Amino acid sequence: MRMMRKPTNVRRKRTLTTIREQTQCRFCREGKSYIDYKDVDTLSKLLTNRGKIFSRKRSGNCAGCQRKVKRAIKRARFMALLPYTT
Amino acid sequence: METAVKRLYEGLFLVDSAIAAADWQLVTDTINRILAKAEAEVVSLHKWDERKLSYDIGKVSRGTYILVYFNCDPLRIHEIERDVQLSETLLRVMILRTDRMSQEDIEKPTPMMVAETQAQAAAEAQARAEADATDDDDDADDDFDDSDDRTDDD
C-alpha cells in the first residue's frame, strides 16, 4: 500500500506545479452539492460536439462530481434536453 | 395503520408544443388529474420552457416543459409515471425527490421567466430608445424648409 501511494503523490505534485493551479473541480469550487439536470448550459460544456461525456481528465471533475454530472446528463438526455448522439 | 408520509417531489412533464399552444388548459388539467389521482398536493405548477427537442420523440420535434412541485406518497409515484405513459397528451415525465436540492435550486427562475424579464427589459430599452429617437426627429423636423438641403449636390 505504501509503495503504491508514493509514486502517485510524486506525480500529482509535479502536475500541480507544472500544469494546473486549481486543486478543486469546478463544482467543488462553487460548493454545489447537487447538479441540476435542467441546467443545460452547464452540462453541455461537459459534452463533445457528438454528445459524448468528457472524461474526468478532460473536464477536470473530481470522482464524486463526475458521477453527479453523469447522472444529470443521463436525466437530461431522457427528457430530450441533451442529445444521446448527433 | 395508515402512515402515508408525503415527500416533496419535483416533476418535469414534457408535452408537444403544438398541443400546449392550442390548448394549455387541457395540458394543466391532464397533469392535475393525474396528480390528484395519486393524491398528490400540488405546490406549484408553471411552464418551465419551450424549446426544440434534442431528438424527435415520435414525430414531435418541439416540446414544452412544465415544472411541478408536489407532495406525494412515495409509493404512488410509479402510478403517476404509468399514467403519463398511457396519456396521449403528455410525452414524458421525470420525477425526482427534492431533498438533495437546495432551496436556491428549487426557487431558481425558469428559462421562461428569464427570457420574459429579458424581453421586458429589451422592450423597455427599445421604448426608451424610440422616445429618444422621436425627440431627435422632432429636432430635425423643426426645419421644414428643405429647399436649402440640397445645396451641396451641385
gemmi code that builds the backbone of each chain (N, CA, C; Angstrom):
import gemmi

chains = {
    "A": [
        ("MET", (0.835, -1.198, 0.000), (0.000, 0.000, 0.000), (0.873, 1.254, 0.000)),
        ("ARG", (1.874, 1.191, 0.876), (2.745, 2.360, 0.973), (3.533, 2.558, -0.318)),
        ("MET", (3.919, 1.425, -0.909), (4.672, 1.506, -2.156), (3.822, 2.083, -3.288)),
        ("MET", (2.530, 1.745, -3.233), (1.627, 2.252, -4.269), (1.432, 3.764, -4.145)),
        ("ARG", (1.332, 4.213, -2.901), (0.932, 5.606, -2.687), (2.035, 6.594, -3.085)),
        ("LYS", (3.253, 6.184, -2.846), (4.338, 7.149, -3.011), (4.477, 7.700, -4.445)),
        ("PRO", (4.523, 6.814, -5.447), (4.692, 7.355, -6.793), (3.533, 8.257, -7.234)),
        ("THR", (2.285, 7.934, -6.819), (1.159, 8.780, -7.244), (1.303, 10.179, -6.665)),
        ("ASN", (1.777, 10.247, -5.402), (1.968, 11.556, -4.780), (2.977, 12.379, -5.554)),
        ("VAL", (4.047, 11.709, -5.970), (5.101, 12.405, -6.700), (4.545, 12.949, -8.009)),
        ("ARG", (3.774, 12.092, -8.691), (3.246, 12.508, -9.990), (2.285, 13.698, -9.817)),
        ("ARG", (1.477, 13.597, -8.758), (0.472, 14.633, -8.517), (1.144, 15.980, -8.245)),
        ("LYS", (2.211, 15.904, -7.470), (2.902, 17.140, -7.111), (3.441, 17.826, -8.369)),
        ("ARG", (3.962, 17.009, -9.268), (4.550, 17.567, -10.471), (3.467, 18.238, -11.338)),
        ("THR", (2.321, 17.544, -11.498), (1.257, 18.125, -12.316), (0.722, 19.400, -11.682)),
        ("LEU", (0.646, 19.401, -10.348), (0.132, 20.586, -9.660), (1.001, 21.796, -9.951)),
        ("THR", (2.310, 21.581, -9.890), (3.198, 22.730, -10.064), (3.332, 23.126, -11.523)),
        ("THR", (3.284, 22.125, -12.418), (3.564, 22.468, -13.811), (2.303, 22.794, -14.609)),
        ("ILE", (1.256, 21.984, -14.479), (0.120, 22.148, -15.378), (-1.004, 22.964, -14.754)),
        ("ARG", (-1.560, 22.456, -13.656), (-2.729, 23.187, -13.176), (-2.533, 23.780, -11.790)),
        ("GLU", (-3.172, 24.908, -11.637), (-3.058, 25.609, -10.382), (-4.284, 25.349, -9.513)),
        ("GLN", (-5.423, 25.009, -10.179), (-6.636, 24.761, -9.399), (-6.574, 23.367, -8.808)),
        ("THR", (-6.888, 23.280, -7.534), (-6.801, 21.989, -6.868), (-8.156, 21.338, -6.727)),
        ("GLN", (-9.218, 22.080, -7.035), (-10.561, 21.502, -6.888), (-11.274, 21.533, -8.224)),
        ("CYS", (-12.260, 20.654, -8.375), (-13.006, 20.643, -9.626), (-13.990, 21.809, -9.641)),
        ("ARG", (-14.570, 22.088, -10.809), (-15.383, 23.298, -10.988), (-16.610, 23.321, -10.079)),
        ("PHE", (-17.161, 22.124, -9.777), (-18.361, 22.097, -8.938), (-17.988, 22.193, -7.462)),
        ("CYS", (-16.844, 21.591, -7.090), (-16.384, 21.693, -5.700), (-16.038, 23.138, -5.367)),
        ("ARG", (-15.461, 23.850, -6.339), (-15.088, 25.244, -6.107), (-16.321, 26.091, -5.827)),
        ("GLU", (-17.434, 25.779, -6.550), (-18.667, 26.537, -6.338), (-19.405, 26.072, -5.089)),
        ("GLY", (-18.963, 24.933, -4.536), (-19.610, 24.408, -3.337), (-20.996, 23.862, -3.592)),
        ("LYS", (-21.200, 23.295, -4.788), (-22.510, 22.741, -5.119), (-22.604, 21.299, -4.630)),
        ("SER", (-23.719, 20.976, -3.985), (-23.895, 19.603, -3.525), (-24.762, 18.822, -4.505)),
        ("TYR", (-25.471, 19.542, -5.385), (-26.378, 18.882, -6.314), (-26.211, 19.497, -7.692)),
        ("ILE", (-26.123, 18.675, -8.699), (-26.016, 19.170, -10.070), (-27.350, 18.948, -10.759)),
        ("ASP", (-27.969, 20.044, -11.153), (-29.330, 20.005, -11.685), (-29.312, 19.568, -13.148)),
        ("TYR", (-30.159, 18.602, -13.490), (-30.189, 18.137, -14.881), (-30.842, 19.153, -15.815)),
        ("LYS", (-31.567, 20.117, -15.260), (-32.223, 21.125, -16.097), (-31.255, 22.239, -16.505)),
        ("ASP", (-30.090, 22.267, -15.868), (-29.102, 23.303, -16.159), (-28.312, 22.899, -17.404)),
        ("VAL", (-28.945, 23.065, -18.558), (-28.382, 22.537, -19.804), (-27.102, 23.264, -20.197)),
        ("ASP", (-27.033, 24.549, -19.886), (-25.845, 25.328, -20.282), (-24.575, 24.769, -19.642)),
        ("THR", (-24.671, 24.448, -18.345), (-23.510, 23.893, -17.645), (-23.169, 22.514, -18.181)),
        ("LEU", (-24.204, 21.690, -18.355), (-23.959, 20.298, -18.756), (-23.437, 20.211, -20.183)),
        ("SER", (-23.914, 21.096, -21.065), (-23.487, 20.983, -22.459), (-22.005, 21.329, -22.614)),
        ("LYS", (-21.437, 22.028, -21.621), (-20.000, 22.308, -21.658), (-19.189, 21.035, -21.398)),
        ("LEU", (-19.839, 20.032, -20.823), (-19.142, 18.790, -20.485), (-19.393, 17.706, -21.528)),
        ("LEU", (-19.882, 18.115, -22.710), (-20.139, 17.158, -23.784), (-19.281, 17.500, -24.994)),
        ("THR", (-18.909, 16.470, -25.742), (-18.241, 16.715, -27.017), (-19.296, 17.186, -28.001)),
        ("ASN", (-18.879, 17.626, -29.186), (-19.906, 18.061, -30.132), (-20.672, 16.885, -30.734)),
        ("ARG", (-20.246, 15.666, -30.441), (-21.049, 14.495, -30.815), (-21.959, 14.057, -29.677)),
        ("GLY", (-21.921, 14.760, -28.564), (-22.816, 14.443, -27.452), (-22.263, 13.452, -26.449)),
        ("LYS", (-20.974, 13.151, -26.555), (-20.380, 12.231, -25.583), (-19.895, 13.008, -24.357)),
        ("ILE", (-19.875, 12.326, -23.216), (-19.442, 12.976, -21.977), (-17.917, 13.026, -21.948)),
        ("PHE", (-17.388, 14.198, -21.597), (-15.937, 14.339, -21.475), (-15.416, 13.488, -20.321)),
        ("SER", (-14.215, 12.979, -20.485), (-13.586, 12.196, -19.426), (-13.242, 13.095, -18.247)),
        ("ARG", (-12.977, 12.484, -17.122), (-12.583, 13.260, -15.944), (-11.306, 14.035, -16.212)),
        ("LYS", (-10.435, 13.393, -16.984), (-9.156, 14.023, -17.315), (-9.398, 15.315, -18.095)),
        ("ARG", (-10.367, 15.254, -19.015), (-10.658, 16.401, -19.873), (-11.455, 17.477, -19.121)),
        ("SER", (-12.445, 17.036, -18.333), (-13.318, 18.013, -17.664), (-12.705, 18.517, -16.362)),
        ("GLY", (-11.795, 17.739, -15.777), (-11.182, 18.144, -14.523), (-12.051, 17.946, -13.307)),
        ("ASN", (-13.123, 17.169, -13.454), (-14.022, 16.944, -12.315), (-13.428, 15.928, -11.345)),
        ("CYS", (-13.828, 16.047, -10.076), (-13.443, 15.018, -9.112), (-14.376, 13.820, -9.315)),
        ("ALA", (-14.032, 12.704, -8.707), (-14.783, 11.473, -8.953), (-16.254, 11.638, -8.596)),
        ("GLY", (-16.507, 12.242, -7.437), (-17.897, 12.403, -6.993), (-18.680, 13.286, -7.929)),
        ("CYS", (-18.075, 14.409, -8.329), (-18.781, 15.341, -9.203), (-18.983, 14.744, -10.587)),
        ("GLN", (-18.016, 13.946, -11.038), (-18.177, 13.312, -12.347), (-19.376, 12.364, -12.340)),
        ("ARG", (-19.571, 11.680, -11.216), (-20.745, 10.793, -11.104), (-22.031, 11.608, -11.102)),
        ("LYS", (-22.013, 12.747, -10.389), (-23.206, 13.599, -10.362), (-23.505, 14.137, -11.756)),
        ("VAL", (-22.432, 14.524, -12.454), (-22.592, 15.044, -13.812), (-23.156, 13.965, -14.720)),
        ("LYS", (-22.619, 12.757, -14.579), (-23.076, 11.626, -15.392), (-24.575, 11.432, -15.201)),
        ("ARG", (-24.998, 11.441, -13.933), (-26.423, 11.230, -13.634), (-27.256, 12.355, -14.237)),
        ("ALA", (-26.785, 13.599, -14.056), (-27.548, 14.751, -14.550), (-27.658, 14.700, -16.074)),
        ("ILE", (-26.564, 14.349, -16.755), (-26.582, 14.314, -18.218), (-27.531, 13.222, -18.702)),
        ("LYS", (-27.519, 12.087, -18.032), (-28.383, 10.991, -18.479), (-29.850, 11.329, -18.247)),
        ("ARG", (-30.134, 12.072, -17.173), (-31.510, 12.528, -16.953), (-31.918, 13.521, -18.034)),
        ("ALA", (-31.015, 14.443, -18.329), (-31.313, 15.454, -19.346), (-31.505, 14.811, -20.710)),
        ("ARG", (-30.758, 13.751, -20.989), (-30.914, 13.054, -22.265), (-32.288, 12.416, -22.361)),
        ("PHE", (-32.755, 11.850, -21.269), (-34.070, 11.204, -21.283), (-35.159, 12.228, -21.578)),
        ("MET", (-35.007, 13.434, -21.022), (-36.017, 14.468, -21.238), (-35.784, 15.245, -22.537)),
        ("ALA", (-34.892, 14.749, -23.384), (-34.588, 15.362, -24.690), (-34.031, 16.780, -24.554)),
        ("LEU", (-33.422, 17.076, -23.403), (-32.762, 18.375, -23.241), (-31.362, 18.326, -23.846)),
        ("LEU", (-30.750, 17.145, -23.808), (-29.432, 16.942, -24.393), (-29.513, 15.753, -25.347)),
        ("PRO", (-28.649, 15.704, -26.347), (-28.704, 14.590, -27.293), (-27.999, 13.337, -26.761)),
        ("TYR", (-28.492, 12.184, -27.176), (-27.743, 10.945, -26.920), (-26.546, 10.900, -27.864)),
        ("THR", (-26.795, 11.323, -29.082), (-25.746, 11.359, -30.095), (-26.182, 12.318, -31.200)),
        ("THR", (-25.207, 12.822, -31.940), (-25.590, 13.664, -33.083), (-24.794, 13.255, -34.305)),
    ],
    "B": [
        ("MET", (-52.827, 2.825, 11.411), (-52.177, 1.949, 10.447), (-51.721, 2.741, 9.230)),
        ("GLU", (-52.600, 3.604, 8.799), (-52.293, 4.395, 7.606), (-51.229, 5.448, 7.918)),
        ("THR", (-50.023, 5.217, 7.449), (-48.952, 6.185, 7.707), (-48.349, 6.623, 6.378)),
        ("ALA", (-49.140, 7.393, 5.648), (-48.668, 7.869, 4.352), (-47.868, 9.149, 4.554)),
        ("VAL", (-46.546, 8.997, 4.645), (-45.678, 10.169, 4.775), (-45.483, 10.747, 3.388)),
        ("LYS", (-45.810, 12.010, 3.246), (-45.654, 12.620, 1.932), (-44.315, 13.345, 1.852)),
        ("ARG", (-43.730, 13.236, 0.695), (-42.451, 13.915, 0.457), (-42.627, 14.913, -0.672)),
        ("LEU", (-41.710, 15.887, -0.698), (-41.752, 16.882, -1.773), (-41.028, 16.328, -3.007)),
        ("TYR", (-41.698, 16.388, -4.123), (-41.121, 15.913, -5.379), (-41.118, 17.027, -6.409)),
        ("GLU", (-40.198, 16.881, -7.347), (-40.155, 17.782, -8.491), (-40.451, 16.951, -9.728)),
        ("GLY", (-41.443, 17.354, -10.480), (-41.769, 16.625, -11.711), (-41.640, 17.547, -12.903)),
        ("LEU", (-40.941, 17.071, -13.931), (-40.854, 17.845, -15.172), (-41.612, 17.067, -16.239)),
        ("PHE", (-42.706, 17.649, -16.692), (-43.550, 16.996, -17.694), (-43.208, 17.568, -19.066)),
        ("LEU", (-43.197, 16.704, -20.052), (-42.909, 17.130, -21.423), (-44.150, 16.909, -22.285)),
        ("VAL", (-44.571, 17.987, -22.955), (-45.707, 17.873, -23.878), (-45.321, 18.463, -25.227)),
        ("ASP", (-46.067, 18.064, -26.231), (-45.877, 18.602, -27.575), (-46.233, 20.091, -27.553)),
        ("SER", (-45.366, 20.919, -28.138), (-45.620, 22.363, -28.133), (-46.908, 22.719, -28.866)),
        ("ALA", (-47.236, 21.954, -29.909), (-48.450, 22.243, -30.672), (-49.678, 22.104, -29.779)),
        ("ILE", (-49.684, 21.044, -28.953), (-50.823, 20.834, -28.047), (-50.846, 21.920, -26.980)),
        ("ALA", (-49.659, 22.234, -26.444), (-49.585, 23.240, -25.379), (-50.049, 24.605, -25.886)),
        ("ALA", (-49.687, 24.921, -27.131), (-50.082, 26.214, -27.691), (-51.578, 26.248, -27.989)),
        ("ALA", (-52.110, 25.104, -28.462), (-53.517, 25.062, -28.852), (-54.434, 25.020, -27.636)),
        ("ASP", (-54.083, 24.211, -26.657), (-54.995, 24.008, -25.528), (-54.200, 23.845, -24.235)),
        ("TRP", (-53.797, 24.955, -23.673), (-52.997, 24.940, -22.448), (-53.813, 24.391, -21.283)),
        ("GLN", (-55.092, 24.699, -21.300), (-55.983, 24.245, -20.222), (-56.022, 22.719, -20.162)),
        ("LEU", (-56.068, 22.109, -21.346), (-56.102, 20.638, -21.419), (-54.853, 20.039, -20.766)),
        ("VAL", (-53.699, 20.658, -21.042), (-52.433, 20.144, -20.509), (-52.427, 20.230, -18.989)),
        ("THR", (-52.761, 21.416, -18.463), (-52.748, 21.574, -16.998), (-53.790, 20.670, -16.350)),
        ("ASP", (-54.948, 20.539, -17.000), (-55.989, 19.664, -16.447), (-55.494, 18.217, -16.389)),
        ("THR", (-54.823, 17.777, -17.469), (-54.320, 16.398, -17.514), (-53.328, 16.152, -16.386)),
        ("ILE", (-52.413, 17.094, -16.212), (-51.402, 16.934, -15.156), (-52.074, 16.930, -13.789)),
        ("ASN", (-52.970, 17.882, -13.581), (-53.637, 17.964, -12.276), (-54.463, 16.713, -12.001)),
        ("ARG", (-55.088, 16.185, -13.045), (-55.926, 14.993, -12.850), (-55.048, 13.804, -12.441)),
        ("ILE", (-53.912, 13.651, -13.143), (-53.022, 12.525, -12.838), (-52.480, 12.642, -11.422)),
        ("LEU", (-52.098, 13.879, -11.036), (-51.561, 14.079, -9.694), (-52.649, 13.879, -8.636)),
        ("ALA", (-53.858, 14.334, -8.951), (-54.953, 14.180, -7.986), (-55.291, 12.709, -7.790)),
        ("LYS", (-55.152, 11.943, -8.868), (-55.450, 10.517, -8.802), (-54.499, 9.818, -7.831)),
        ("ALA", (-53.256, 10.311, -7.764), (-52.276, 9.746, -6.843), (-52.284, 10.465, -5.496)),
        ("GLU", (-53.315, 11.283, -5.282), (-53.484, 12.033, -4.027), (-52.274, 12.903, -3.711)),
        ("ALA", (-51.744, 13.536, -4.750), (-50.617, 14.452, -4.548), (-51.145, 15.865, -4.347)),
        ("GLU", (-50.438, 16.611, -3.489), (-50.805, 18.015, -3.277), (-49.860, 18.867, -4.108)),
        ("VAL", (-50.414, 19.580, -5.069), (-49.586, 20.398, -5.957), (-49.163, 21.670, -5.218)),
        ("VAL", (-47.855, 21.896, -5.167), (-47.327, 23.108, -4.516), (-47.246, 24.232, -5.540)),
        ("SER", (-46.667, 23.911, -6.695), (-46.609, 24.921, -7.752), (-46.584, 24.223, -9.098)),
        ("LEU", (-47.162, 24.891, -10.082), (-47.178, 24.343, -11.446), (-46.982, 25.509, -12.400)),
        ("HIS", (-45.894, 25.495, -13.146), (-45.731, 26.528, -14.158), (-44.894, 26.030, -15.330)),
        ("LYS", (-45.029, 26.774, -16.413), (-44.302, 26.413, -17.629), (-42.820, 26.660, -17.382)),
        ("TRP", (-41.990, 25.651, -17.671), (-40.558, 25.816, -17.442), (-39.901, 26.432, -18.671)),
        ("ASP", (-40.101, 25.801, -19.819), (-39.533, 26.357, -21.039), (-40.171, 25.688, -22.253)),
        ("GLU", (-39.968, 26.314, -23.381), (-40.467, 25.766, -24.645), (-39.267, 25.753, -25.577)),
        ("ARG", (-38.842, 24.582, -25.981), (-37.635, 24.525, -26.815), (-37.667, 23.345, -27.782)),
        ("LYS", (-36.708, 23.386, -28.702), (-36.580, 22.304, -29.677), (-35.988, 21.099, -28.959)),
        ("LEU", (-36.543, 19.928, -29.205), (-36.039, 18.729, -28.542), (-34.722, 18.302, -29.197)),
        ("SER", (-33.854, 17.689, -28.391), (-32.562, 17.253, -28.928), (-32.731, 16.117, -29.926)),
        ("TYR", (-33.802, 15.377, -29.776), (-34.108, 14.328, -30.752), (-35.621, 14.212, -30.816)),
        ("ASP", (-36.121, 13.743, -31.966), (-37.571, 13.638, -32.127), (-38.122, 12.515, -31.259)),
        ("ILE", (-39.248, 12.797, -30.613), (-39.953, 11.754, -29.861), (-41.236, 11.480, -30.640)),
        ("GLY", (-41.336, 10.299, -31.225), (-42.438, 10.046, -32.150), (-42.220, 10.952, -33.347)),
        ("LYS", (-43.179, 11.859, -33.577), (-42.966, 12.825, -34.657), (-42.897, 14.246, -34.112)),
        ("VAL", (-42.676, 14.335, -32.820), (-42.659, 15.650, -32.169), (-41.224, 16.159, -32.125)),
        ("SER", (-41.025, 17.400, -32.590), (-39.668, 17.941, -32.545), (-39.551, 19.173, -31.647)),
        ("ARG", (-40.682, 19.765, -31.270), (-40.647, 20.884, -30.313), (-41.469, 20.511, -29.095)),
        ("GLY", (-40.920, 20.814, -27.931), (-41.628, 20.422, -26.714), (-41.753, 21.555, -25.727)),
        ("THR", (-42.807, 21.483, -24.911), (-42.983, 22.427, -23.807), (-42.796, 21.660, -22.509)),
        ("TYR", (-41.972, 22.218, -21.628), (-41.712, 21.563, -20.347), (-42.513, 22.254, -19.253)),
        ("ILE", (-43.106, 21.461, -18.384), (-43.889, 22.011, -17.280), (-43.299, 21.493, -15.980)),
        ("LEU", (-42.913, 22.431, -15.129), (-42.270, 22.081, -13.868), (-43.309, 22.118, -12.749)),
        ("VAL", (-43.424, 21.006, -12.041), (-44.429, 20.907, -10.980), (-43.736, 20.453, -9.700)),
        ("TYR", (-44.018, 21.139, -8.613), (-43.584, 20.674, -7.300), (-44.808, 20.159, -6.577)),
        ("PHE", (-44.693, 18.973, -6.004), (-45.860, 18.412, -5.317), (-45.431, 17.518, -4.168)),
        ("ASN", (-46.318, 17.401, -3.189), (-46.122, 16.483, -2.070), (-46.882, 15.215, -2.380)),
        ("CYS", (-46.199, 14.087, -2.244), (-46.860, 12.845, -2.621), (-46.324, 11.683, -1.798)),
        ("ASP", (-47.152, 10.686, -1.662), (-46.753, 9.438, -1.017), (-45.744, 8.727, -1.934)),
        ("PRO", (-44.557, 8.368, -1.427), (-43.535, 7.756, -2.290), (-44.015, 6.503, -3.028)),
        ("LEU", (-44.945, 5.777, -2.414), (-45.395, 4.529, -3.037), (-46.284, 4.776, -4.257)),
        ("ARG", (-46.738, 6.002, -4.437), (-47.677, 6.263, -5.527), (-47.040, 6.972, -6.712)),
        ("ILE", (-45.707, 7.155, -6.649), (-45.014, 7.836, -7.746), (-45.099, 7.020, -9.031)),
        ("HIS", (-44.959, 5.699, -8.904), (-44.979, 4.876, -10.125), (-46.345, 4.934, -10.805)),
        ("GLU", (-47.398, 5.217, -10.024), (-48.728, 5.368, -10.633), (-48.738, 6.581, -11.563)),
        ("ILE", (-48.121, 7.656, -11.085), (-48.068, 8.878, -11.896), (-47.295, 8.598, -13.177)),
        ("GLU", (-46.160, 7.909, -13.039), (-45.335, 7.621, -14.212), (-46.086, 6.753, -15.219)),
        ("ARG", (-46.829, 5.777, -14.710), (-47.584, 4.910, -15.614), (-48.688, 5.690, -16.311)),
        ("ASP", (-49.375, 6.544, -15.549), (-50.446, 7.342, -16.153), (-49.916, 8.257, -17.249)),
        ("VAL", (-48.704, 8.790, -17.041), (-48.117, 9.658, -18.065), (-47.813, 8.839, -19.320)),
        ("GLN", (-47.316, 7.621, -19.119), (-47.029, 6.770, -20.284), (-48.289, 6.431, -21.061)),
        ("LEU", (-49.412, 6.297, -20.338), (-50.668, 5.967, -21.015), (-51.323, 7.199, -21.634)),
        ("SER", (-50.979, 8.366, -21.108), (-51.608, 9.596, -21.580), (-51.194, 9.916, -23.010)),
        ("GLU", (-52.126, 10.504, -23.759), (-51.806, 10.862, -25.140), (-51.262, 12.275, -25.253)),
        ("THR", (-51.556, 13.115, -24.264), (-51.065, 14.491, -24.338), (-49.647, 14.609, -23.796)),
        ("LEU", (-49.326, 13.876, -22.730), (-48.016, 14.001, -22.103), (-47.046, 13.000, -22.729)),
        ("LEU", (-45.858, 13.494, -23.056), (-44.871, 12.614, -23.695), (-44.008, 11.904, -22.656)),
        ("ARG", (-43.434, 12.692, -21.751), (-42.512, 12.105, -20.776), (-42.619, 12.828, -19.454)),
        ("VAL", (-42.093, 12.198, -18.419), (-42.032, 12.849, -17.114), (-40.778, 12.391, -16.392)),
        ("MET", (-40.219, 13.304, -15.619), (-39.069, 12.976, -14.768), (-39.418, 13.443, -13.363)),
        ("ILE", (-39.553, 12.501, -12.454), (-39.928, 12.847, -11.083), (-38.739, 12.558, -10.175)),
        ("LEU", (-38.320, 13.560, -9.430), (-37.183, 13.421, -8.529), (-37.564, 13.927, -7.147)),
        ("ARG", (-36.978, 13.322, -6.138), (-37.174, 13.814, -4.778), (-36.352, 15.079, -4.618)),
        ("THR", (-36.882, 16.049, -3.918), (-36.184, 17.340, -3.839), (-35.436, 17.530, -2.520)),
        ("ASP", (-35.204, 16.448, -1.789), (-34.475, 16.570, -0.516), (-33.051, 17.071, -0.734)),
        ("ARG", (-32.413, 16.525, -1.773), (-30.999, 16.851, -2.015), (-30.848, 18.252, -2.597)),
        ("MET", (-31.933, 18.777, -3.148), (-31.838, 20.076, -3.800), (-31.865, 21.185, -2.769)),
        ("SER", (-31.049, 22.191, -3.001), (-31.068, 23.341, -2.100), (-32.295, 24.189, -2.449)),
        ("GLN", (-32.691, 25.018, -1.489), (-33.838, 25.904, -1.718), (-33.566, 26.809, -2.922)),
        ("GLU", (-32.286, 27.138, -3.068), (-31.877, 28.003, -4.182), (-32.192, 27.347, -5.530)),
        ("ASP", (-31.875, 26.035, -5.606), (-32.138, 25.302, -6.850), (-33.635, 25.257, -7.142)),
        ("ILE", (-34.422, 25.098, -6.075), (-35.865, 24.980, -6.266), (-36.455, 26.300, -6.733)),
        ("GLU", (-35.944, 27.394, -6.167), (-36.532, 28.699, -6.481), (-35.854, 29.392, -7.648)),
        ("LYS", (-34.939, 28.673, -8.298), (-34.234, 29.262, -9.434), (-35.245, 29.686, -10.509)),
        ("PRO", (-35.110, 30.890, -11.073), (-36.059, 31.290, -12.112), (-35.953, 30.379, -13.328)),
        ("THR", (-37.101, 30.075, -13.911), (-37.105, 29.184, -15.069), (-36.578, 29.940, -16.287)),
        ("PRO", (-36.049, 29.228, -17.287), (-35.578, 29.901, -18.502), (-36.661, 30.769, -19.129)),
        ("MET", (-37.921, 30.322, -18.964), (-39.059, 31.086, -19.493), (-39.130, 32.455, -18.811)),
        ("MET", (-39.017, 32.438, -17.465), (-39.080, 33.697, -16.695), (-37.920, 34.603, -17.081)),
        ("VAL", (-36.721, 33.987, -17.200), (-35.532, 34.768, -17.553), (-35.741, 35.435, -18.902)),
        ("ALA", (-36.250, 34.652, -19.865), (-36.486, 35.179, -21.214), (-37.506, 36.304, -21.160)),
        ("GLU", (-38.556, 36.111, -20.337), (-39.602, 37.135, -20.247), (-39.060, 38.431, -19.674)),
        ("THR", (-38.271, 38.301, -18.592), (-37.732, 39.524, -17.982), (-36.774, 40.219, -18.943)),
        ("GLN", (-36.000, 39.385, -19.677), (-35.071, 39.973, -20.649), (-35.836, 40.683, -21.753)),
        ("ALA", (-36.913, 40.024, -22.227), (-37.727, 40.605, -23.293), (-38.340, 41.917, -22.812)),
        ("GLN", (-38.796, 41.894, -21.539), (-39.404, 43.093, -20.969), (-38.379, 44.230, -20.903)),
        ("ALA", (-37.165, 43.861, -20.430), (-36.107, 44.860, -20.320), (-35.757, 45.414, -21.701)),
        ("ALA", (-35.689, 44.488, -22.680), (-35.359, 44.890, -24.048), (-36.436, 45.824, -24.606)),
        ("ALA", (-37.701, 45.457, -24.327), (-38.819, 46.268, -24.812), (-38.771, 47.664, -24.187)),
        ("GLU", (-38.461, 47.693, -22.901), (-38.366, 48.990, -22.208), (-37.242, 49.827, -22.799)),
        ("ALA", (-36.096, 49.134, -23.022), (-34.943, 49.833, -23.588), (-35.278, 50.381, -24.966)),
        ("GLN", (-36.003, 49.538, -25.734), (-36.355, 49.947, -27.099), (-37.314, 51.132, -27.065)),
        ("ALA", (-38.282, 51.040, -26.127), (-39.253, 52.124, -25.992), (-38.541, 53.429, -25.649)),
        ("ARG", (-37.538, 53.292, -24.736), (-36.789, 54.479, -24.334), (-36.003, 55.037, -25.524)),
        ("ALA", (-35.379, 54.080, -26.283), (-34.594, 54.492, -27.449), (-35.488, 55.182, -28.474)),
        ("GLU", (-36.689, 54.615, -28.651), (-37.637, 55.203, -29.609), (-38.051, 56.597, -29.170)),
        ("ALA", (-38.281, 56.724, -27.873), (-38.668, 58.030, -27.342), (-37.570, 59.045, -27.627)),
        ("ASP", (-36.320, 58.610, -27.401), (-35.178, 59.485, -27.683), (-35.128, 59.829, -29.169)),
        ("ALA", (-35.358, 58.762, -29.973), (-35.291, 58.934, -31.421), (-36.352, 59.927, -31.883)),
        ("THR", (-37.562, 59.812, -31.348), (-38.633, 60.727, -31.752), (-38.284, 62.146, -31.348)),
        ("ASP", (-37.623, 62.265, -30.200), (-37.174, 63.599, -29.779), (-36.219, 64.171, -30.818)),
        ("ASP", (-35.286, 63.291, -31.277), (-34.319, 63.726, -32.271), (-35.026, 64.138, -33.553)),
        ("ASP", (-36.035, 63.290, -33.920), (-36.777, 63.576, -35.145), (-37.443, 64.945, -35.045)),
        ("ASP", (-38.004, 65.211, -33.882), (-38.663, 66.492, -33.680), (-37.687, 67.640, -33.940)),
        ("ASP", (-36.464, 67.434, -33.430), (-35.457, 68.469, -33.628), (-35.174, 68.656, -35.118)),
        ("ALA", (-35.091, 67.504, -35.830), (-34.778, 67.564, -37.253), (-35.939, 68.182, -38.039)),
        ("ASP", (-37.156, 67.844, -37.581), (-38.338, 68.314, -38.307), (-38.631, 69.801, -38.083)),
        ("ASP", (-37.874, 70.390, -37.197), (-38.103, 71.810, -36.965), (-37.818, 72.617, -38.235)),
        ("ASP", (-36.900, 72.032, -39.030), (-36.520, 72.711, -40.265), (-37.428, 72.231, -41.385)),
        ("PHE", (-38.526, 72.940, -41.659), (-39.472, 72.494, -42.691), (-39.007, 72.886, -44.082)),
        ("ASP", (-38.210, 73.833, -44.161), (-37.757, 74.329, -45.474), (-36.626, 73.441, -45.977)),
        ("ASP", (-36.943, 72.525, -46.946), (-35.900, 71.618, -47.435), (-35.309, 72.076, -48.771)),
        ("SER", (-35.619, 73.245, -49.189), (-35.050, 73.726, -50.450), (-33.541, 73.956, -50.298)),
        ("ASP", (-33.148, 74.345, -49.077), (-31.732, 74.611, -48.850), (-30.947, 73.360, -48.487)),
        ("ASP", (-31.634, 72.155, -48.421), (-30.958, 70.922, -48.019), (-30.077, 70.367, -49.120)),
        ("ARG", (-30.388, 70.706, -50.364), (-29.671, 70.063, -51.473), (-28.648, 70.997, -52.109)),
        ("THR", (-28.230, 71.932, -51.394), (-27.282, 72.899, -51.974), (-25.936, 72.261, -52.264)),
        ("ASP", (-25.594, 71.166, -51.490), (-24.284, 70.545, -51.670), (-24.228, 69.624, -52.889)),
        ("ASP", (-25.411, 69.280, -53.484), (-25.437, 68.327, -54.581), (-24.695, 68.841, -55.796)),
        ("ASP", (-24.751, 70.078, -56.026), (-24.169, 70.638, -57.248), (-22.658, 70.794, -57.184)),
    ],
}
model = gemmi.Model(1)
for chain_id, residues in chains.items():
    chain = gemmi.Chain(chain_id)
    for i, (resn, *xyz) in enumerate(residues, 1):
        res = gemmi.Residue()
        res.name, res.seqid = resn, gemmi.SeqId(i, " ")
        for name, pos in zip(("N", "CA", "C"), xyz):
            atom = gemmi.Atom()
            atom.name, atom.element = name, gemmi.Element(name[0])
            atom.pos, atom.b_iso = gemmi.Position(*pos), 0.0
            res.add_atom(atom)
        chain.add_residue(res)
    model.add_chain(chain)
structure = gemmi.Structure()
structure.add_model(model)
structure.setup_entities()
